Amino acid sequence: MKEFTVAVVGATGAVGRMMIQVLEERDFPVKELRLFASERSRGVKIPFKGEDITVEVLSEQKSFAGIDIALFSAGASRSLEFAPKFAADGAVVVDNSSAWRMDPEVPLVVPEVNPHAVAGYKRKGIIANPNCSTIQMVVALKPLYDESPIKRVVVSTYQAVSGAGQKAIQELMDQTRAWCQGENMPEPKVFPHQIAFNCLPHIDVFLENGYTKEEMKMVNETKKIMEDETIAVTATTVRVPVFYGHAEAVNVETKEKITAQKARELLANFPGIVVIDDPENKKYPLQIEIAGRDEVFVGRIREDESIENGLNLWVVADNLRKGAATNAVQIAEILAEKYL
């Protein structure tokens, strides 16, 4: 198999480190791995396949020639600046930020849902990785959509702090430790309020329509990935005091009736989905149990008795893996197998 020179940009962040781990776990054909981050990560070494790779300072690089695939998780501003430079030097960029997701010339890809869209990388040399909460939802929606077109989706999320990065993880740890030890609660720095033992209906900034940017990402990205602008989507996104794994309560209205039993069969037979749906025996997906897994887990599958063609689902996935790093590496695998 052909081997590739791969770059990870934002290599010292939570998602960047997970990208490196997933590349190794999935035995991606890496000829050379180059790691980039900001000045504060200068000289940091990260292990990969028994070798310690030294992190390079992104802003000091004059050329990115020789890189075949670049996995970006360095934030939108860095992506807007550097992704075109990597692409101009011959790399295909898979970007995890929000920078390129709604660009009509950049494909937005979830491999289980729209792998054909990867071919669109040729326009700008960039592929966008969707928002973590969108990824797991559209994986669960796809087999239902293939059975009957979806009219409307109402989703409420319960998102782990790791979605806000390493500092957010530390903030929850520090606040929890202080509470358990009877100490003064540290002032929140990452979140607008205390996150320990609390739920915050506030992820990203509020927009003029009263929704947050995170909520509108789910609305707009779902339509683009599913390639159907007629799907009505409304979202409420909530940060919860969980370290890893996003959960979602998803209500789906389809044009034709799909029974709960049929939905279980469709979901169970779809690549990348694991159904755990045995509530009588207290079996349903739990964030604490799916951490470290790459699949999307679905349970609490039941018909919505308030409308004729409705279903309720409980959808859980590891936000750092399937919600970010694994999805990006899966896109890279498609590039390696079919395009490069």
Disulfide bonds with the S-S distance in Angstrom:
none
